[in-house]
Structures are given as C-alpha cells and as structure tokens.
Amino acid sequence: MPMYDYRCKNCDEVFEELILSSTTPDEEIKCPKCGQNKSERLLSAPMISTSGSSNGVSTSLSSGCGHSGFS
Ligand SMILES: [Zn+2]
C-alpha cells in the first residue's frame, strides 16, 4: 500500500498517510496533530542535504535475507 510521508507546514509535524488514490490532492491530507490541511508530501529521496557528512547513505536491506539464485 502506498504510504507517503507528509509534513505539516503549520506545526512541522511529520506523519505518514496512506494514500488510496494517486490523485489525492495534498489539500485533503490533514495533519493529525493540528488538523490543518497545509501538508506537503515529502519525497522519499535517499539523499538528505545534511551538512557535514558527504556520504551518509547506508542501506540495511542487504542484511538478514539470504542470497537468491545460487545454491
Ligand atoms: Zn500540523
């Protein structure tokens, strides 16, 4: 199910919203904290512009699951 991260421009609350329709306008996304519909969708980009770390992208997906293919 498509989950999107939203951030409220009013109170800066970040929350996840389940979007059933891809055409759901942001105006219908209400902040669970303050109830304002001033939320903006956050793009799930792996890069976060944090000053200092040059390469802080680390994926933990390669741990746990077994290898697929060769046996
Ligand atoms: Zn809010």
N, CA, C, O and the ligand as a Tripos MOL2 file, in Angstrom:
@<TRIPOS>MOLECULE
protein
  285   283    72     0     0
PROTEIN
NO_CHARGES

@<TRIPOS>ATOM
      1 N           0.8480   -1.2050    0.0000 N.3       1 MET1
      2 CA          0.0000    0.0000    0.0000 C.3       1 MET1
      3 C           0.8760    1.2440    0.0000 C.2       1 MET1
      4 O           1.8930    1.3100    0.6900 O.2       1 MET1
      5 N           0.4680    2.2100   -0.7740 N.am      2 PRO2
      6 CA          1.2880    3.4160   -0.8890 C.3       2 PRO2
      7 C           1.2050    4.2810    0.3590 C.2       2 PRO2
      8 O           0.1650    4.8550    0.6810 O.2       2 PRO2
      9 N           2.3050    4.3500    1.0280 N.am      3 MET3
     10 CA          2.3900    5.2300    2.1820 C.3       3 MET3
     11 C           3.2880    6.3960    1.8250 C.2       3 MET3
     12 O           4.3520    6.2260    1.2310 O.2       3 MET3
     13 N           2.8450    7.5650    2.1910 N.am      4 TYR4
     14 CA          3.6460    8.7410    1.9100 C.3       4 TYR4
     15 C           3.9220    9.5100    3.1950 C.2       4 TYR4
     16 O           3.1070    9.5490    4.1170 O.2       4 TYR4
     17 N           5.0640   10.0990    3.2180 N.am      5 ASP5
     18 CA          5.3960   10.9570    4.3460 C.3       5 ASP5
     19 C           4.9480   12.3760    4.0430 C.2       5 ASP5
     20 O           5.1810   12.9120    2.9590 O.2       5 ASP5
     21 N           4.3180   12.9450    5.0060 N.am      6 TYR6
     22 CA          3.8690   14.3250    4.8610 C.3       6 TYR6
     23 C           4.4130   15.1530    6.0050 C.2       6 TYR6
     24 O           4.6630   14.6540    7.1020 O.2       6 TYR6
     25 N           4.5840   16.4020    5.7260 N.am      7 ARG7
     26 CA          5.0000   17.3210    6.7670 C.3       7 ARG7
     27 C           4.0460   18.4980    6.7930 C.2       7 ARG7
     28 O           3.7610   19.1190    5.7700 O.2       7 ARG7
     29 N           3.5690   18.7850    7.9740 N.am      8 CYS8
     30 CA          2.6450   19.8830    8.1380 C.3       8 CYS8
     31 C           3.4180   21.2000    8.1480 C.2       8 CYS8
     32 O           4.3770   21.3750    8.8990 O.2       8 CYS8
     33 N           2.9800   22.1030    7.3060 N.am      9 LYS9
     34 CA          3.6410   23.4060    7.2520 C.3       9 LYS9
     35 C           3.2390   24.2810    8.4240 C.2       9 LYS9
     36 O           3.8690   25.3010    8.7030 O.2       9 LYS9
     37 N           2.1980   23.8730    9.0920 N.am     10 ASN10
     38 CA          1.6890   24.6820   10.1960 C.3      10 ASN10
     39 C           2.4390   24.4100   11.4900 C.2      10 ASN10
     40 O           2.9010   25.3320   12.1610 O.2      10 ASN10
     41 N           2.5530   23.1310   11.8290 N.am     11 CYS11
     42 CA          3.1740   22.7770   13.1060 C.3      11 CYS11
     43 C           4.4220   21.9260   12.9190 C.2      11 CYS11
     44 O           5.0410   21.4940   13.8910 O.2      11 CYS11
     45 N           4.7890   21.6870   11.6530 N.am     12 ASP12
     46 CA          6.0150   20.9560   11.3420 C.3      12 ASP12
     47 C           5.9300   19.4900   11.7540 C.2      12 ASP12
     48 O           6.9520   18.8240   11.9220 O.2      12 ASP12
     49 N           4.7380   19.0070   11.9120 N.am     13 GLU13
     50 CA          4.5680   17.5940   12.2520 C.3      13 GLU13
     51 C           4.7990   16.7350   11.0150 C.2      13 GLU13
     52 O           4.3010   17.0390    9.9310 O.2      13 GLU13
     53 N           5.5470   15.6790   11.1880 N.am     14 VAL14
     54 CA          5.7750   14.7410   10.0970 C.3      14 VAL14
     55 C           5.0010   13.4650   10.3810 C.2      14 VAL14
     56 O           5.1130   12.8760   11.4560 O.2      14 VAL14
     57 N           4.2250   13.0580    9.4130 N.am     15 PHE15
     58 CA          3.3910   11.8880    9.6300 C.3      15 PHE15
     59 C           3.2660   11.1070    8.3340 C.2      15 PHE15
     60 O           3.5390   11.6170    7.2470 O.2      15 PHE15
     61 N           2.8500    9.8690    8.4760 N.am     16 GLU16
     62 CA          2.6330    9.0310    7.3100 C.3      16 GLU16
     63 C           1.1530    8.9730    6.9970 C.2      16 GLU16
     64 O           0.3020    8.9420    7.8870 O.2      16 GLU16
     65 N           0.8760    8.9620    5.7210 N.am     17 GLU17
     66 CA         -0.5120    8.9200    5.3060 C.3      17 GLU17
     67 C          -0.6660    7.8400    4.2490 C.2      17 GLU17
     68 O           0.1190    7.7400    3.3070 O.2      17 GLU17
     69 N          -1.6860    7.0510    4.4320 N.am     18 LEU18
     70 CA         -1.9740    6.0260    3.4340 C.3      18 LEU18
     71 C          -2.8070    6.6350    2.3250 C.2      18 LEU18
     72 O          -3.9260    7.0980    2.5470 O.2      18 LEU18
     73 N          -2.2550    6.6260    1.1520 N.am     19 ILE19
     74 CA         -2.9310    7.2360    0.0210 C.3      19 ILE19
     75 C          -3.5670    6.1530   -0.8250 C.2      19 ILE19
     76 O          -2.8750    5.3440   -1.4440 O.2      19 ILE19
     77 N          -4.8640    6.1420   -0.8460 N.am     20 LEU20
     78 CA         -5.5680    5.1220   -1.6140 C.3      20 LEU20
     79 C          -5.5910    5.4600   -3.0960 C.2      20 LEU20
     80 O          -5.5220    4.5790   -3.9530 O.2      20 LEU20
     81 N          -5.6870    6.7270   -3.3740 N.am     21 SER21
     82 CA         -5.7090    7.1510   -4.7590 C.3      21 SER21
     83 C          -4.5140    8.0370   -5.0540 C.2      21 SER21
     84 O          -4.1640    8.9120   -4.2620 O.2      21 SER21
     85 N          -3.8970    7.8070   -6.1890 N.am     22 SER22
     86 CA         -2.7200    8.5820   -6.5450 C.3      22 SER22
     87 C          -3.0840   10.0130   -6.9090 C.2      22 SER22
     88 O          -2.2230   10.8820   -7.0440 O.2      22 SER22
     89 N          -4.3640   10.2280   -7.0590 N.am     23 THR23
     90 CA         -4.7900   11.5750   -7.4440 C.3      23 THR23
     91 C          -5.2980   12.3680   -6.2470 C.2      23 THR23
     92 O          -5.9150   13.4230   -6.3950 O.2      23 THR23
     93 N          -5.0280   11.8410   -5.0660 N.am     24 THR24
     94 CA         -5.4480   12.5570   -3.8770 C.3      24 THR24
     95 C          -4.6500   13.8510   -3.7390 C.2      24 THR24
     96 O          -3.4250   13.8220   -3.6190 O.2      24 THR24
     97 N          -5.3270   14.9510   -3.7570 N.am     25 PRO25
     98 CA         -4.6130   16.2260   -3.6270 C.3      25 PRO25
     99 C          -4.1050   16.4210   -2.2040 C.2      25 PRO25
    100 O          -4.6600   15.8990   -1.2370 O.2      25 PRO25
    101 N          -3.0410   17.1820   -2.1200 N.am     26 ASP26
    102 CA         -2.4530   17.4210   -0.8090 C.3      26 ASP26
    103 C          -3.4050   18.1760    0.1090 C.2      26 ASP26
    104 O          -3.2710   18.1440    1.3320 O.2      26 ASP26
    105 N          -4.3600   18.8500   -0.5010 N.am     27 GLU27
    106 CA         -5.2910   19.6210    0.3140 C.3      27 GLU27
    107 C          -6.1720   18.7330    1.1820 C.2      27 GLU27
    108 O          -6.7390   19.1780    2.1800 O.2      27 GLU27
    109 N          -6.2750   17.4740    0.7840 N.am     28 GLU28
    110 CA         -7.1170   16.5690    1.5490 C.3      28 GLU28
    111 C          -6.3530   15.8770    2.6680 C.2      28 GLU28
    112 O          -6.9350   15.1820    3.5010 O.2      28 GLU28
    113 N          -5.0680   16.0770    2.6730 N.am     29 ILE29
    114 CA         -4.2540   15.4680    3.7180 C.3      29 ILE29
    115 C          -4.2170   16.4070    4.9070 C.2      29 ILE29
    116 O          -3.6480   17.4970    4.8530 O.2      29 ILE29
    117 N          -4.8300   15.9600    5.9610 N.am     30 LYS30
    118 CA         -4.8820   16.8120    7.1430 C.3      30 LYS30
    119 C          -3.8840   16.3230    8.1790 C.2      30 LYS30
    120 O          -3.6530   15.1260    8.3530 O.2      30 LYS30
    121 N          -3.3180   17.2790    8.8410 N.am     31 CYS31
    122 CA         -2.3570   16.9730    9.8840 C.3      31 CYS31
    123 C          -3.0830   16.3480   11.0740 C.2      31 CYS31
    124 O          -4.0840   16.8860   11.5470 O.2      31 CYS31
    125 N          -2.5740   15.2080   11.5560 N.am     32 PRO32
    126 CA         -3.2200   14.5600   12.6970 C.3      32 PRO32
    127 C          -2.9940   15.3130   14.0010 C.2      32 PRO32
    128 O          -3.6320   15.0340   15.0160 O.2      32 PRO32
    129 N          -2.0930   16.2500   13.9560 N.am     33 LYS33
    130 CA         -1.7550   16.9530   15.1840 C.3      33 LYS33
    131 C          -2.5800   18.2300   15.3520 C.2      33 LYS33
    132 O          -3.1770   18.4720   16.4010 O.2      33 LYS33
    133 N          -2.5960   19.0330   14.2980 N.am     34 CYS34
    134 CA         -3.2810   20.3160   14.4110 C.3      34 CYS34
    135 C          -4.5220   20.3800   13.5310 C.2      34 CYS34
    136 O          -5.3270   21.3030   13.6580 O.2      34 CYS34
    137 N          -4.6800   19.4030   12.6360 N.am     35 GLY35
    138 CA         -5.8820   19.3580   11.8260 C.3      35 GLY35
    139 C          -5.8480   20.2680   10.6110 C.2      35 GLY35
    140 O          -6.8220   20.3420    9.8610 O.2      35 GLY35
    141 N          -4.7480   20.9510   10.4130 N.am     36 GLN36
    142 CA         -4.6450   21.8240    9.2580 C.3      36 GLN36
    143 C          -4.3530   20.9990    8.0050 C.2      36 GLN36
    144 O          -3.7040   19.9550    8.0590 O.2      36 GLN36
    145 N          -4.8470   21.4950    6.8960 N.am     37 ASN37
    146 CA         -4.5770   20.8000    5.6410 C.3      37 ASN37
    147 C          -3.4890   21.5180    4.8570 C.2      37 ASN37
    148 O          -3.6110   21.7770    3.6600 O.2      37 ASN37
    149 N          -2.4410   21.8230    5.5700 N.am     38 LYS38
    150 CA         -1.3170   22.5100    4.9340 C.3      38 LYS38
    151 C          -0.1170   21.5770    4.8610 C.2      38 LYS38
    152 O           1.0240   21.9630    5.1140 O.2      38 LYS38
    153 N          -0.4190   20.3460    4.5070 N.am     39 SER39
    154 CA          0.6420   19.3610    4.4800 C.3      39 SER39
    155 C           1.2810   19.3130    3.1030 C.2      39 SER39
    156 O           0.6290   19.5440    2.0850 O.2      39 SER39
    157 N           2.5440   19.0150    3.0950 N.am     40 GLU40
    158 CA          3.2310   18.8280    1.8340 C.3      40 GLU40
    159 C           3.8530   17.4430    1.8280 C.2      40 GLU40
    160 O           4.3470   16.9620    2.8480 O.2      40 GLU40
    161 N           3.8220   16.8210    0.6800 N.am     41 ARG41
    162 CA          4.3350   15.4750    0.5750 C.3      41 ARG41
    163 C           5.8530   15.4980    0.5360 C.2      41 ARG41
    164 O           6.4690   16.2730   -0.1960 O.2      41 ARG41
    165 N           6.4270   14.6380    1.3350 N.am     42 LEU42
    166 CA          7.8750   14.5370    1.3510 C.3      42 LEU42
    167 C           8.2990   13.4510    0.3810 C.2      42 LEU42
    168 O           7.7510   12.3480    0.3740 O.2      42 LEU42
    169 N           9.2670   13.7790   -0.4210 N.am     43 LEU43
    170 CA          9.7820   12.7940   -1.3470 C.3      43 LEU43
    171 C          10.7230   11.8630   -0.6120 C.2      43 LEU43
    172 O          11.5930   12.3020    0.1400 O.2      43 LEU43
    173 N          10.5430   10.5910   -0.8350 N.am     44 SER44
    174 CA         11.3690    9.6140   -0.1430 C.3      44 SER44
    175 C          12.7140    9.4680   -0.8350 C.2      44 SER44
    176 O          13.0840    8.3920   -1.3050 O.2      44 SER44
    177 N          13.4190   10.5630   -0.8810 N.am     45 ALA45
    178 CA         14.7270   10.5440   -1.5020 C.3      45 ALA45
    179 C          15.7660   10.0640   -0.5030 C.2      45 ALA45
    180 O          15.7210   10.4280    0.6720 O.2      45 ALA45
    181 N          16.6940    9.2520   -0.9680 N.am     46 PRO46
    182 CA         17.6990    8.7160   -0.0490 C.3      46 PRO46
    183 C          18.7110    9.7670    0.3860 C.2      46 PRO46
    184 O          19.3820    9.6190    1.4070 O.2      46 PRO46
    185 N          18.8070   10.8250   -0.4000 N.am     47 MET47
    186 CA         19.7910   11.8400   -0.0560 C.3      47 MET47
    187 C          19.1490   12.9420    0.7770 C.2      47 MET47
    188 O          18.1470   13.5460    0.3940 O.2      47 MET47
    189 N          19.7540   13.1750    1.9110 N.am     48 ILE48
    190 CA         19.3100   14.2670    2.7530 C.3      48 ILE48
    191 C          20.4440   15.2710    2.8650 C.2      48 ILE48
    192 O          21.5690   14.9390    3.2370 O.2      48 ILE48
    193 N          20.1130   16.4870    2.5370 N.am     49 SER49
    194 CA         21.1520   17.5100    2.4950 C.3      49 SER49
    195 C          21.5550   17.9340    3.9000 C.2      49 SER49
    196 O          21.1570   18.9850    4.4010 O.2      49 SER49
    197 N          22.3480   17.0860    4.5050 N.am     50 THR50
    198 CA         22.8690   17.4430    5.8120 C.3      50 THR50
    199 C          24.3190   17.8580    5.6770 C.2      50 THR50
    200 O          25.1290   17.1550    5.0730 O.2      50 THR50
    201 N          24.6220   18.9590    6.2240 N.am     51 SER51
    202 CA         25.9860   19.4550    6.1270 C.3      51 SER51
    203 C          26.9120   18.6460    7.0200 C.2      51 SER51
    204 O          26.6040   18.3680    8.1790 O.2      51 SER51
    205 N          28.0230   18.2840    6.4680 N.am     52 GLY52
    206 CA         28.9910   17.5360    7.2680 C.3      52 GLY52
    207 C          29.3040   16.1980    6.6530 C.2      52 GLY52
    208 O          30.4250   15.9500    6.2090 O.2      52 GLY52
    209 N          28.3060   15.3330    6.6290 N.am     53 SER53
    210 CA         28.5560   14.0040    6.0950 C.3      53 SER53
    211 C          28.4590   14.0350    4.5820 C.2      53 SER53
    212 O          27.4860   14.5370    4.0180 O.2      53 SER53
    213 N          29.4660   13.5010    3.9380 N.am     54 SER54
    214 CA         29.4920   13.5370    2.4870 C.3      54 SER54
    215 C          28.7090   12.3680    1.9160 C.2      54 SER54
    216 O          27.9970   12.5090    0.9220 O.2      54 SER54
    217 N          28.8460   11.2260    2.5430 N.am     55 ASN55
    218 CA         28.1840   10.0430    2.0260 C.3      55 ASN55
    219 C          27.5430    9.2790    3.1760 C.2      55 ASN55
    220 O          28.0940    8.2890    3.6580 O.2      55 ASN55
    221 N          26.4190    9.7270    3.5960 N.am     56 GLY56
    222 CA         25.7770    9.1210    4.7580 C.3      56 GLY56
    223 C          24.6540    8.1850    4.4040 C.2      56 GLY56
    224 O          23.8550    7.7990    5.2570 O.2      56 GLY56
    225 N          24.5940    7.8210    3.1400 N.am     57 VAL57
    226 CA         23.5280    6.9330    2.7160 C.3      57 VAL57
    227 C          23.9250    5.4960    2.9940 C.2      57 VAL57
    228 O          24.8750    4.9770    2.4080 O.2      57 VAL57
    229 N          23.2090    4.8750    3.8680 N.am     58 SER58
    230 CA         23.5060    3.4800    4.1840 C.3      58 SER58
    231 C          22.2210    2.6730    4.1230 C.2      58 SER58
    232 O          21.2160    3.0240    4.7410 O.2      58 SER58
    233 N          22.2720    1.6200    3.3900 N.am     59 THR59
    234 CA         21.0940    0.7680    3.2670 C.3      59 THR59
    235 C          21.2880   -0.4760    4.0930 C.2      59 THR59
    236 O          22.3410   -1.1120    4.0370 O.2      59 THR59
    237 N          20.3040   -0.8150    4.8400 N.am     60 SER60
    238 CA         20.3860   -2.0140    5.6780 C.3      60 SER60
    239 C          19.5570   -3.1370    5.0850 C.2      60 SER60
    240 O          19.1420   -4.0610    5.7850 O.2      60 SER60
    241 N          19.3280   -3.0450    3.8140 N.am     61 LEU61
    242 CA         18.4780   -4.0310    3.1680 C.3      61 LEU61
    243 C          19.2370   -5.3110    2.8650 C.2      61 LEU61
    244 O          18.6360   -6.3720    2.6920 O.2      61 LEU61
    245 N          20.5470   -5.2100    2.8020 N.am     62 SER62
    246 CA         21.3390   -6.3710    2.3830 C.3      62 SER62
    247 C          21.6590   -7.2990    3.5430 C.2      62 SER62
    248 O          22.4100   -8.2610    3.3800 O.2      62 SER62
    249 N          21.1100   -7.0260    4.6830 N.am     63 SER63
    250 CA         21.3670   -7.8840    5.8280 C.3      63 SER63
    251 C          20.1020   -8.6210    6.2160 C.2      63 SER63
    252 O          19.0070   -8.0590    6.2150 O.2      63 SER63
    253 N          20.2690   -9.8580    6.5400 N.am     64 GLY64
    254 CA         19.1140  -10.6120    7.0000 C.3      64 GLY64
    255 C          18.6560  -11.6170    5.9750 C.2      64 GLY64
    256 O          18.7010  -12.8220    6.2220 O.2      64 GLY64
    257 N          18.2280  -11.1540    4.8600 N.am     65 CYS65
    258 CA         17.7010  -12.0560    3.8500 C.3      65 CYS65
    259 C          18.8340  -12.8710    3.2140 C.2      65 CYS65
    260 O          19.9540  -12.3840    3.0530 O.2      65 CYS65
    261 N          18.5220  -14.0990    2.8630 N.am     66 GLY66
    262 CA         19.5100  -14.9360    2.2290 C.3      66 GLY66
    263 C          19.7040  -14.5540    0.7790 C.2      66 GLY66
    264 O          18.8970  -13.8440    0.1790 O.2      66 GLY66
    265 N          20.7780  -15.0370    0.2470 N.am     67 HIS67
    266 CA         21.0370  -14.7300   -1.1530 C.3      67 HIS67
    267 C          20.0900  -15.5160   -2.0450 C.2      67 HIS67
    268 O          19.7030  -16.6420   -1.7300 O.2      67 HIS67
    269 N          19.7380  -14.9230   -3.1250 N.am     68 SER68
    270 CA         18.8580  -15.5990   -4.0580 C.3      68 SER68
    271 C          19.6530  -16.0150   -5.2870 C.2      68 SER68
    272 O          20.5660  -15.3110   -5.7180 O.2      68 SER68
    273 N          19.3070  -17.1310   -5.8290 N.am     69 GLY69
    274 CA         19.9810  -17.5580   -7.0410 C.3      69 GLY69
    275 C          20.7780  -18.8200   -6.8100 C.2      69 GLY69
    276 O          20.2250  -19.9190   -6.8500 O.2      69 GLY69
    277 N          22.0570  -18.6820   -6.5710 N.am     70 PHE70
    278 CA         22.9110  -19.8510   -6.4180 C.3      70 PHE70
    279 C          22.5820  -20.5930   -5.1310 C.2      70 PHE70
    280 O          22.1660  -20.0070   -4.1320 O.2      70 PHE70
    281 N          22.7850  -21.9020   -5.1950 N.am     71 SER71
    282 CA         22.5180  -22.6950   -4.0220 C.3      71 SER71
    283 C          23.7600  -23.4770   -3.6330 C.2      71 SER71
    284 O          23.7390  -24.2200   -2.6520 O.2      71 SER71
    285 ZN          0.0310   20.3160   11.9040 Zn       72 ZN72
@<TRIPOS>BOND
     1     1     2 1
     2     2     3 1
     3     3     4 2
     4     3     5 am
     5     5     6 1
     6     6     7 1
     7     7     8 2
     8     7     9 am
     9     9    10 1
    10    10    11 1
    11    11    12 2
    12    11    13 am
    13    13    14 1
    14    14    15 1
    15    15    16 2
    16    15    17 am
    17    17    18 1
    18    18    19 1
    19    19    20 2
    20    19    21 am
    21    21    22 1
    22    22    23 1
    23    23    24 2
    24    23    25 am
    25    25    26 1
    26    26    27 1
    27    27    28 2
    28    27    29 am
    29    29    30 1
    30    30    31 1
    31    31    32 2
    32    31    33 am
    33    33    34 1
    34    34    35 1
    35    35    36 2
    36    35    37 am
    37    37    38 1
    38    38    39 1
    39    39    40 2
    40    39    41 am
    41    41    42 1
    42    42    43 1
    43    43    44 2
    44    43    45 am
    45    45    46 1
    46    46    47 1
    47    47    48 2
    48    47    49 am
    49    49    50 1
    50    50    51 1
    51    51    52 2
    52    51    53 am
    53    53    54 1
    54    54    55 1
    55    55    56 2
    56    55    57 am
    57    57    58 1
    58    58    59 1
    59    59    60 2
    60    59    61 am
    61    61    62 1
    62    62    63 1
    63    63    64 2
    64    63    65 am
    65    65    66 1
    66    66    67 1
    67    67    68 2
    68    67    69 am
    69    69    70 1
    70    70    71 1
    71    71    72 2
    72    71    73 am
    73    73    74 1
    74    74    75 1
    75    75    76 2
    76    75    77 am
    77    77    78 1
    78    78    79 1
    79    79    80 2
    80    79    81 am
    81    81    82 1
    82    82    83 1
    83    83    84 2
    84    83    85 am
    85    85    86 1
    86    86    87 1
    87    87    88 2
    88    87    89 am
    89    89    90 1
    90    90    91 1
    91    91    92 2
    92    91    93 am
    93    93    94 1
    94    94    95 1
    95    95    96 2
    96    95    97 am
    97    97    98 1
    98    98    99 1
    99    99   100 2
   100    99   101 am
   101   101   102 1
   102   102   103 1
   103   103   104 2
   104   103   105 am
   105   105   106 1
   106   106   107 1
   107   107   108 2
   108   107   109 am
   109   109   110 1
   110   110   111 1
   111   111   112 2
   112   111   113 am
   113   113   114 1
   114   114   115 1
   115   115   116 2
   116   115   117 am
   117   117   118 1
   118   118   119 1
   119   119   120 2
   120   119   121 am
   121   121   122 1
   122   122   123 1
   123   123   124 2
   124   123   125 am
   125   125   126 1
   126   126   127 1
   127   127   128 2
   128   127   129 am
   129   129   130 1
   130   130   131 1
   131   131   132 2
   132   131   133 am
   133   133   134 1
   134   134   135 1
   135   135   136 2
   136   135   137 am
   137   137   138 1
   138   138   139 1
   139   139   140 2
   140   139   141 am
   141   141   142 1
   142   142   143 1
   143   143   144 2
   144   143   145 am
   145   145   146 1
   146   146   147 1
   147   147   148 2
   148   147   149 am
   149   149   150 1
   150   150   151 1
   151   151   152 2
   152   151   153 am
   153   153   154 1
   154   154   155 1
   155   155   156 2
   156   155   157 am
   157   157   158 1
   158   158   159 1
   159   159   160 2
   160   159   161 am
   161   161   162 1
   162   162   163 1
   163   163   164 2
   164   163   165 am
   165   165   166 1
   166   166   167 1
   167   167   168 2
   168   167   169 am
   169   169   170 1
   170   170   171 1
   171   171   172 2
   172   171   173 am
   173   173   174 1
   174   174   175 1
   175   175   176 2
   176   175   177 am
   177   177   178 1
   178   178   179 1
   179   179   180 2
   180   179   181 am
   181   181   182 1
   182   182   183 1
   183   183   184 2
   184   183   185 am
   185   185   186 1
   186   186   187 1
   187   187   188 2
   188   187   189 am
   189   189   190 1
   190   190   191 1
   191   191   192 2
   192   191   193 am
   193   193   194 1
   194   194   195 1
   195   195   196 2
   196   195   197 am
   197   197   198 1
   198   198   199 1
   199   199   200 2
   200   199   201 am
   201   201   202 1
   202   202   203 1
   203   203   204 2
   204   203   205 am
   205   205   206 1
   206   206   207 1
   207   207   208 2
   208   207   209 am
   209   209   210 1
   210   210   211 1
   211   211   212 2
   212   211   213 am
   213   213   214 1
   214   214   215 1
   215   215   216 2
   216   215   217 am
   217   217   218 1
   218   218   219 1
   219   219   220 2
   220   219   221 am
   221   221   222 1
   222   222   223 1
   223   223   224 2
   224   223   225 am
   225   225   226 1
   226   226   227 1
   227   227   228 2
   228   227   229 am
   229   229   230 1
   230   230   231 1
   231   231   232 2
   232   231   233 am
   233   233   234 1
   234   234   235 1
   235   235   236 2
   236   235   237 am
   237   237   238 1
   238   238   239 1
   239   239   240 2
   240   239   241 am
   241   241   242 1
   242   242   243 1
   243   243   244 2
   244   243   245 am
   245   245   246 1
   246   246   247 1
   247   247   248 2
   248   247   249 am
   249   249   250 1
   250   250   251 1
   251   251   252 2
   252   251   253 am
   253   253   254 1
   254   254   255 1
   255   255   256 2
   256   255   257 am
   257   257   258 1
   258   258   259 1
   259   259   260 2
   260   259   261 am
   261   261   262 1
   262   262   263 1
   263   263   264 2
   264   263   265 am
   265   265   266 1
   266   266   267 1
   267   267   268 2
   268   267   269 am
   269   269   270 1
   270   270   271 1
   271   271   272 2
   272   271   273 am
   273   273   274 1
   274   274   275 1
   275   275   276 2
   276   275   277 am
   277   277   278 1
   278   278   279 1
   279   279   280 2
   280   279   281 am
   281   281   282 1
   282   282   283 1
   283   283   284 2
@<TRIPOS>SUBSTRUCTURE
     1 MET1         2 RESIDUE 1 A MET
     2 PRO2         6 RESIDUE 1 A PRO
     3 MET3        10 RESIDUE 1 A MET
     4 TYR4        14 RESIDUE 1 A TYR
     5 ASP5        18 RESIDUE 1 A ASP
     6 TYR6        22 RESIDUE 1 A TYR
     7 ARG7        26 RESIDUE 1 A ARG
     8 CYS8        30 RESIDUE 1 A CYS
     9 LYS9        34 RESIDUE 1 A LYS
    10 ASN10       38 RESIDUE 1 A ASN
    11 CYS11       42 RESIDUE 1 A CYS
    12 ASP12       46 RESIDUE 1 A ASP
    13 GLU13       50 RESIDUE 1 A GLU
    14 VAL14       54 RESIDUE 1 A VAL
    15 PHE15       58 RESIDUE 1 A PHE
    16 GLU16       62 RESIDUE 1 A GLU
    17 GLU17       66 RESIDUE 1 A GLU
    18 LEU18       70 RESIDUE 1 A LEU
    19 ILE19       74 RESIDUE 1 A ILE
    20 LEU20       78 RESIDUE 1 A LEU
    21 SER21       82 RESIDUE 1 A SER
    22 SER22       86 RESIDUE 1 A SER
    23 THR23       90 RESIDUE 1 A THR
    24 THR24       94 RESIDUE 1 A THR
    25 PRO25       98 RESIDUE 1 A PRO
    26 ASP26      102 RESIDUE 1 A ASP
    27 GLU27      106 RESIDUE 1 A GLU
    28 GLU28      110 RESIDUE 1 A GLU
    29 ILE29      114 RESIDUE 1 A ILE
    30 LYS30      118 RESIDUE 1 A LYS
    31 CYS31      122 RESIDUE 1 A CYS
    32 PRO32      126 RESIDUE 1 A PRO
    33 LYS33      130 RESIDUE 1 A LYS
    34 CYS34      134 RESIDUE 1 A CYS
    35 GLY35      138 RESIDUE 1 A GLY
    36 GLN36      142 RESIDUE 1 A GLN
    37 ASN37      146 RESIDUE 1 A ASN
    38 LYS38      150 RESIDUE 1 A LYS
    39 SER39      154 RESIDUE 1 A SER
    40 GLU40      158 RESIDUE 1 A GLU
    41 ARG41      162 RESIDUE 1 A ARG
    42 LEU42      166 RESIDUE 1 A LEU
    43 LEU43      170 RESIDUE 1 A LEU
    44 SER44      174 RESIDUE 1 A SER
    45 ALA45      178 RESIDUE 1 A ALA
    46 PRO46      182 RESIDUE 1 A PRO
    47 MET47      186 RESIDUE 1 A MET
    48 ILE48      190 RESIDUE 1 A ILE
    49 SER49      194 RESIDUE 1 A SER
    50 THR50      198 RESIDUE 1 A THR
    51 SER51      202 RESIDUE 1 A SER
    52 GLY52      206 RESIDUE 1 A GLY
    53 SER53      210 RESIDUE 1 A SER
    54 SER54      214 RESIDUE 1 A SER
    55 ASN55      218 RESIDUE 1 A ASN
    56 GLY56      222 RESIDUE 1 A GLY
    57 VAL57      226 RESIDUE 1 A VAL
    58 SER58      230 RESIDUE 1 A SER
    59 THR59      234 RESIDUE 1 A THR
    60 SER60      238 RESIDUE 1 A SER
    61 LEU61      242 RESIDUE 1 A LEU
    62 SER62      246 RESIDUE 1 A SER
    63 SER63      250 RESIDUE 1 A SER
    64 GLY64      254 RESIDUE 1 A GLY
    65 CYS65      258 RESIDUE 1 A CYS
    66 GLY66      262 RESIDUE 1 A GLY
    67 HIS67      266 RESIDUE 1 A HIS
    68 SER68      270 RESIDUE 1 A SER
    69 GLY69      274 RESIDUE 1 A GLY
    70 PHE70      278 RESIDUE 1 A PHE
    71 SER71      282 RESIDUE 1 A SER
    72 ZN72       285 GROUP 0 **** ****
